[in-house]
Amino acid sequence: PHSEDGVGGREGAFLLPSFWMVEAMGLSGDLSGARAALATLMEHMNPLGLYSEEIHPDTDEPLGNFPQGFSHLGQINAIFRLEEVKRQQEGW
């Protein structure tokens, strides 16, 4: 398919901003929702623990660049942020 940016192929949900959403949920106090969203995103890793750049919203098919280091970095940052929020809530 043709897209308006002139690049062919399908568009999907970018994983990096999805991990930013997890961080924002945690920082807003929704730690359980953030953990659930993180778990859902982690289902999109391949057996080697690698992520694509995007996920097709209907089929969960990996799209875009693969492997995508920025997606993995987003996961790492989200995990650290949720741990930080948890420690703050526990008074560390």
DSSP file (Angstrom, degrees, kcal/mol; ACC not computed):
  #  RESIDUE AA STRUCTURE BP1 BP2  ACC     N-H-->O    O-->H-N    N-H-->O    O-->H-N    TCO  KAPPA ALPHA  PHI   PSI    X-CA   Y-CA   Z-CA
    1    1 A P              0   0    0      0, 0.0     8,-1.5     0, 0.0     2,-0.4   0.000 360.0 360.0 360.0 152.5    0.0    0.0    0.0
    2    2 A H        -     0   0    0      6,-0.2     2,-0.3     2,-0.0     6,-0.2  -0.781 360.0-161.9 -96.9 137.1    1.0    3.6   -0.6
    3    3 A S    >   -     0   0    0      4,-0.4     3,-1.9    -2,-0.4     7,-0.0  -0.785  32.5-109.9-114.0 163.5    1.2    6.1    2.2
    4    4 A E  T 3  S+     0   0    0     -2,-0.3    -1,-0.1     1,-0.3    -2,-0.0   0.718 115.1  63.6 -66.4 -20.5    1.2    9.9    2.0
    5    5 A D  T 3  S-     0   0    0      2,-0.2    -1,-0.3     1,-0.1     3,-0.1   0.489 114.4-115.0 -82.0  -0.3    4.9   10.0    3.1
    6    6 A G  S <  S+     0   0    0     -3,-1.9     2,-0.5     1,-0.3    -2,-0.1   0.430  79.7 120.6  84.8  -1.3    5.8    8.1    0.0
    7    7 A V        -     0   0    0      2,-0.1    -4,-0.4     1,-0.0    -1,-0.3  -0.849  57.6-136.2 -98.6 127.1    7.0    5.1    1.9
    8    8 A G        +     0   0    0     -2,-0.5    -6,-0.2    -6,-0.2     2,-0.1  -0.222  57.2  62.3 -74.6 169.8    5.3    1.9    1.1
    9    9 A G  S    S-     0   0    0     -8,-1.5     2,-0.2     2,-0.0    -2,-0.1  -0.243  84.3 -57.9 102.9 169.1    4.1   -0.6    3.6
   10   10 A R        -     0   0    0     -2,-0.1     2,-0.3     1,-0.0    54,-0.1  -0.493  43.8-130.0 -85.7 154.9    1.7   -0.7    6.5
   11   11 A E        +     0   0    0     -2,-0.2     2,-0.2    52,-0.1    -2,-0.0  -0.774  30.9 173.5-100.5 149.4    1.7    1.5    9.5
   12   12 A G        -     0   0    0     -2,-0.3     2,-0.6    44,-0.2    44,-0.2  -0.731  41.0 -65.3-139.3-171.3    1.6    0.2   13.0
   13   13 A A  E     -A   55   0A   0     42,-3.1    42,-1.7    -2,-0.2     2,-0.3  -0.744  51.4-126.5 -84.2 122.2    1.8    1.2   16.6
   14   14 A F  E  >  -A   54   0A   0     -2,-0.6     4,-0.9    40,-0.2    40,-0.2  -0.516  12.6-151.0 -70.5 132.4    5.3    2.4   17.5
   15   15 A L  H  > S+     0   0    0     38,-2.2     4,-2.1    -2,-0.3     5,-0.2   0.884  87.0  63.1 -74.7 -38.3    6.6    0.5   20.4
   16   16 A L  H  > S+     0   0    0     37,-0.4     4,-1.8     1,-0.2     3,-0.4   0.941 106.4  43.5 -56.1 -51.5    8.9    3.2   21.8
   17   17 A P  H  > S+     0   0    0      0, 0.0     4,-2.0     0, 0.0    -1,-0.2   0.811 108.7  60.5 -63.7 -26.0    6.0    5.7   22.6
   18   18 A S  H  X S+     0   0    0     -4,-0.9     4,-1.4     2,-0.2    -2,-0.2   0.891 105.3  47.2 -66.0 -37.5    4.1    2.7   24.0
   19   19 A F  H  X S+     0   0    0     -4,-2.1     4,-2.0    -3,-0.4    -1,-0.2   0.841 107.7  56.3 -70.9 -32.5    6.8    2.2   26.6
   20   20 A W  H  X S+     0   0    0     -4,-1.8     4,-2.5    -5,-0.2    -2,-0.2   0.888 103.8  54.8 -61.9 -37.5    6.7    6.0   27.3
   21   21 A M  H  X S+     0   0    0     -4,-2.0     4,-2.7     2,-0.2    -2,-0.2   0.904 104.6  53.3 -61.4 -41.5    3.0    5.5   28.0
   22   22 A V  H  X S+     0   0    0     -4,-1.4     4,-2.2     1,-0.2    -1,-0.2   0.931 109.6  48.4 -59.0 -46.0    3.9    2.9   30.6
   23   23 A E  H  X S+     0   0    0     -4,-2.0     4,-2.7     1,-0.2    -2,-0.2   0.930 111.5  49.4 -59.8 -45.7    6.3    5.3   32.3
   24   24 A A  H  X S+     0   0    0     -4,-2.5     4,-1.8     1,-0.2     6,-0.2   0.893 109.1  52.3 -62.5 -40.5    3.6    8.0   32.3
   25   25 A M  H  <>S+     0   0    0     -4,-2.7     5,-2.2     2,-0.2     4,-0.3   0.927 111.6  46.8 -61.2 -44.1    1.1    5.7   33.8
   26   26 A G  H ><5S+     0   0    0     -4,-2.2     3,-1.5     1,-0.2    -2,-0.2   0.928 111.8  49.8 -63.1 -45.5    3.5    4.7   36.6
   27   27 A L  H 3<5S+     0   0    0     -4,-2.7    -1,-0.2     1,-0.3    -2,-0.2   0.783 106.2  56.8 -65.9 -26.5    4.4    8.4   37.3
   28   28 A S  T 3<5S-     0   0    0     -4,-1.8    -1,-0.3    -5,-0.2    -2,-0.2   0.489 125.5-101.1 -83.3  -1.6    0.7    9.3   37.4
   29   29 A G  T < 5S+     0   0    0     -3,-1.5     2,-1.4    -4,-0.3     3,-0.3   0.389  89.4 120.1 102.0  -3.0    0.2    6.7   40.2
   30   30 A D     >< +     0   0    0     -5,-2.2     4,-2.4    -6,-0.2     5,-0.2  -0.506  25.8 153.8 -93.5  66.9   -1.3    3.9   38.2
   31   31 A L  H  > S+     0   0    0     -2,-1.4     4,-2.4     1,-0.2    -1,-0.2   0.882  70.6  49.8 -65.2 -40.0    1.4    1.4   38.9
   32   32 A S  H  > S+     0   0    0     -3,-0.3     4,-2.0     2,-0.2    -1,-0.2   0.908 113.1  46.8 -67.8 -39.8   -0.9   -1.7   38.4
   33   33 A G  H  > S+     0   0    0      2,-0.2     4,-2.5     1,-0.2    -2,-0.2   0.889 111.9  51.6 -65.3 -39.0   -2.1   -0.4   35.1
   34   34 A A  H  X S+     0   0    0     -4,-2.4     4,-2.6     2,-0.2    -2,-0.2   0.908 109.6  49.4 -64.2 -42.2    1.4    0.4   34.0
   35   35 A R  H  X S+     0   0    0     -4,-2.4     4,-2.4     2,-0.2    -1,-0.2   0.899 111.1  49.7 -64.2 -39.5    2.6   -3.1   34.9
   36   36 A A  H  X S+     0   0    0     -4,-2.0     4,-2.1     2,-0.2    -2,-0.2   0.917 111.9  47.8 -65.4 -42.9   -0.3   -4.6   33.0
   37   37 A A  H  X S+     0   0    0     -4,-2.5     4,-2.4     2,-0.2    -2,-0.2   0.902 111.6  51.1 -64.2 -40.4    0.5   -2.5   29.9
   38   38 A L  H  X S+     0   0    0     -4,-2.6     4,-2.4     2,-0.2    -2,-0.2   0.920 108.5  51.4 -61.9 -44.3    4.2   -3.4   30.2
   39   39 A A  H  X S+     0   0    0     -4,-2.4     4,-0.8     1,-0.2    -1,-0.2   0.898 109.7  50.2 -60.6 -40.5    3.3   -7.1   30.4
   40   40 A T  H >< S+     0   0    0     -4,-2.1     3,-0.8     1,-0.2     4,-0.2   0.925 111.3  48.1 -63.7 -44.5    1.2   -6.7   27.2
   41   41 A L  H >< S+     0   0    0     -4,-2.4     3,-1.9     1,-0.2    -2,-0.2   0.876 105.2  59.3 -63.6 -36.8    4.0   -5.0   25.4
   42   42 A M  H >< S+     0   0    0     -4,-2.4     3,-1.3     1,-0.3    -1,-0.2   0.701  90.2  71.2 -68.1 -17.6    6.5   -7.7   26.5
   43   43 A E  T << S+     0   0    0     -3,-0.8    -1,-0.3    -4,-0.8    -2,-0.2   0.654  88.6  65.9 -68.3 -13.7    4.3  -10.3   24.7
   44   44 A H  T <  S+     0   0    0     -3,-1.9     8,-0.3    -4,-0.2    -1,-0.2   0.402  75.6 107.7 -92.1   2.6    5.6   -8.7   21.5
   45   45 A M  S <  S-     0   0    0     -3,-1.3     6,-0.2     6,-0.1    -3,-0.0  -0.492  70.9-124.6 -71.6 149.4    9.2   -9.8   22.0
   46   46 A N    >   -     0   0    0      4,-2.4     3,-2.6    -2,-0.1    -1,-0.1  -0.351  40.2 -85.5 -83.3 177.6   10.4  -12.5   19.7
   47   47 A P  T 3  S+     0   0    0      0, 0.0    -1,-0.1     0, 0.0    -2,-0.1   0.726 131.7  54.2 -59.0 -20.9   11.9  -15.7   21.3
   48   48 A L  T 3  S-     0   0    0      2,-0.1    -3,-0.0     0, 0.0     0, 0.0   0.420 121.5-107.1 -90.4   1.3   15.3  -14.0   21.4
   49   49 A G  S <  S+     0   0    0     -3,-2.6     2,-0.3     1,-0.3    -4,-0.1   0.708  74.2 138.8  82.1  21.5   13.9  -11.0   23.3
   50   50 A L        -     0   0    0     -4,-0.0    -4,-2.4    17,-0.0     2,-0.3  -0.721  38.4-149.0-102.3 150.7   14.0   -8.6   20.4
   51   51 A Y        -     0   0    0     -2,-0.3    17,-2.6    17,-0.3    21,-0.1  -0.821   7.3-135.2-113.4 153.5   11.4   -6.1   19.3
   52   52 A S        -     0   0    0     -2,-0.3    14,-0.2    -8,-0.3    12,-0.2  -0.400  32.3-108.0 -88.1 179.0   10.4   -4.6   16.0
   53   53 A E  S    S+     0   0    0     12,-1.3   -38,-2.2    10,-0.8   -37,-0.4   0.864  95.8  12.1 -75.6 -37.8    9.9   -0.9   15.5
   54   54 A E  E     -AB  14  63A   0      9,-2.4     9,-2.8   -40,-0.2     2,-0.4  -0.884  62.7-140.8-138.0 164.1    6.1   -1.2   15.2
   55   55 A I  E     -AB  13  62A   0    -42,-1.7   -42,-3.1    -2,-0.3     6,-0.1  -0.997  29.8-115.6-127.5 133.7    3.2   -3.7   15.8
   56   56 A H     >  -     0   0    0      5,-2.8     4,-2.1    -2,-0.4   -44,-0.2  -0.544  24.7-139.5 -66.4 127.5    0.3   -4.0   13.5
   57   57 A P  T  4 S+     0   0    0      0, 0.0    -1,-0.1     0, 0.0   -45,-0.1   0.731  95.6  35.9 -66.6 -22.2   -2.7   -3.0   15.6
   58   58 A D  T  4 S+     0   0    0      3,-0.1    -2,-0.0     1,-0.0   -46,-0.0   0.811 130.6  24.8 -98.2 -35.5   -5.1   -5.7   14.3
   59   59 A T  T  4 S-     0   0    0      2,-0.1    -1,-0.0     0, 0.0    -3,-0.0   0.539  89.3-129.1-109.5  -8.8   -2.8   -8.7   13.7
   60   60 A D     <  +     0   0    0     -4,-2.1     3,-0.0     1,-0.2   -48,-0.0   0.629  53.2 157.5  63.3  15.2    0.1   -8.0   16.2
   61   61 A E        -     0   0    0     -5,-0.1    -5,-2.8     1,-0.1    -1,-0.2  -0.494  48.6-111.4 -68.2 134.6    2.4   -8.6   13.3
   62   62 A P  E     -B   55   0A   0      0, 0.0     2,-0.3     0, 0.0    -7,-0.2  -0.500  43.7-177.3 -67.6 136.2    5.9   -7.0   13.8
   63   63 A L  E     +B   54   0A   0     -9,-2.8    -9,-2.4    -2,-0.2   -10,-0.8  -0.866  35.1  17.9-129.7 162.6    6.4   -4.1   11.4
   64   64 A G  S    S+     0   0    0     -2,-0.3   -53,-0.0   -11,-0.2   -54,-0.0  -0.293 104.2   3.6  79.5-160.0    9.2   -1.7   10.5
   65   65 A N  S    S-     0   0    0    -13,-0.1   -12,-1.3    -2,-0.0   -11,-0.2  -0.306  75.4-130.8 -64.9 140.7   12.9   -2.0   11.4
   66   66 A F  S    S+     0   0    0      1,-0.3   -14,-0.1   -14,-0.2     2,-0.1  -0.980  85.1  23.2-147.3 132.5   13.9   -5.2   13.1
   67   67 A P  S    S-     0   0    0      0, 0.0     2,-0.7     0, 0.0    -1,-0.3   0.645  82.0-165.4 -73.8 155.3   15.6   -5.6   15.5
   68   68 A Q     >  -     0   0    0    -17,-2.6     4,-1.4    -3,-0.2     3,-0.4  -0.907  11.9-169.7-114.9 106.1   14.8   -2.1   16.8
   69   69 A G  H  > S+     0   0    0     -2,-0.7     4,-2.7     1,-0.2     5,-0.2   0.833  85.5  60.6 -63.4 -34.6   17.1   -1.0   19.6
   70   70 A F  H  > S+     0   0    0      1,-0.2     4,-2.2     2,-0.2    -1,-0.2   0.874 102.7  52.1 -63.7 -35.6   15.0    2.0   20.5
   71   71 A S  H  > S+     0   0    0     -3,-0.4     4,-1.8     2,-0.2    -1,-0.2   0.924 111.3  46.8 -64.1 -42.9   12.1   -0.2   21.4
   72   72 A H  H  X S+     0   0    0     -4,-1.4     4,-2.4     1,-0.2    -2,-0.2   0.898 110.4  52.3 -66.8 -39.8   14.3   -2.3   23.7
   73   73 A L  H  X S+     0   0    0     -4,-2.7     4,-2.7     1,-0.2    -1,-0.2   0.889 106.7  54.4 -61.8 -39.0   15.7    0.8   25.3
   74   74 A G  H  X S+     0   0    0     -4,-2.2     4,-2.3     2,-0.2    -1,-0.2   0.894 107.8  50.0 -60.2 -40.4   12.1    2.0   25.9
   75   75 A Q  H  X S+     0   0    0     -4,-1.8     4,-2.4     2,-0.2    -2,-0.2   0.942 111.2  48.2 -62.8 -47.6   11.4   -1.3   27.7
   76   76 A I  H  X S+     0   0    0     -4,-2.4     4,-2.3     1,-0.2    -2,-0.2   0.931 112.9  47.8 -60.0 -47.1   14.5   -1.0   29.9
   77   77 A N  H  X S+     0   0    0     -4,-2.7     4,-2.6     1,-0.2    -1,-0.2   0.899 110.9  51.6 -61.7 -40.8   13.6    2.6   30.8
   78   78 A A  H  X S+     0   0    0     -4,-2.3     4,-2.6    -5,-0.2    -1,-0.2   0.913 109.5  49.6 -63.3 -42.5   10.0    1.7   31.6
   79   79 A I  H  X S+     0   0    0     -4,-2.4     4,-2.1     1,-0.2    -2,-0.2   0.933 112.8  46.7 -62.7 -45.7   11.1   -1.1   33.9
   80   80 A F  H  X S+     0   0    0     -4,-2.3     4,-2.2     1,-0.2    -2,-0.2   0.909 112.3  50.9 -62.2 -41.3   13.5    1.2   35.7
   81   81 A R  H  X S+     0   0    0     -4,-2.6     4,-2.5     1,-0.2    -2,-0.2   0.914 109.9  49.0 -64.0 -43.0   10.9    3.9   36.0
   82   82 A L  H  X S+     0   0    0     -4,-2.6     4,-2.4     1,-0.2    -1,-0.2   0.879 110.8  50.7 -65.8 -36.2    8.3    1.6   37.5
   83   83 A E  H  X S+     0   0    0     -4,-2.1     4,-2.3    -5,-0.2    -1,-0.2   0.902 109.9  50.8 -65.5 -39.8   10.8    0.3   40.0
   84   84 A E  H  X S+     0   0    0     -4,-2.2     4,-2.1     2,-0.2    -2,-0.2   0.918 111.1  47.7 -62.2 -44.6   11.6    3.9   40.9
   85   85 A V  H  X S+     0   0    0     -4,-2.5     4,-2.4     2,-0.2    -2,-0.2   0.916 110.6  52.3 -63.2 -43.6    7.9    4.6   41.4
   86   86 A K  H  X S+     0   0    0     -4,-2.4     4,-1.7     1,-0.2    -2,-0.2   0.920 109.7  48.7 -59.1 -44.9    7.4    1.5   43.5
   87   87 A R  H  <>S+     0   0    0     -4,-2.3     5,-2.9     1,-0.2     4,-0.4   0.890 110.5  50.8 -64.4 -38.9   10.3    2.4   45.8
   88   88 A Q  H ><5S+     0   0    0     -4,-2.1     3,-1.0     1,-0.2    -1,-0.2   0.906 109.3  50.7 -64.6 -40.4    8.9    5.9   46.2
   89   89 A Q  H 3<5S+     0   0    0     -4,-2.4    -1,-0.2     1,-0.3    -2,-0.2   0.824 110.3  50.2 -65.9 -30.2    5.5    4.5   47.1
   90   90 A E  T 3<5S-     0   0    0     -4,-1.7    -1,-0.3    -5,-0.2    -2,-0.2   0.476 119.9-110.9 -87.0  -2.4    7.2    2.2   49.7
   91   91 A G  T < 5       0   0    0     -3,-1.0    -3,-0.2    -4,-0.4    -2,-0.1   0.762 360.0 360.0  83.1  25.9    9.1    5.1   51.2
   92   92 A W      <       0   0    0     -5,-2.9    -4,-0.2    -6,-0.1    -5,-0.1   0.486 360.0 360.0 -75.3 360.0   12.6    4.2   50.1
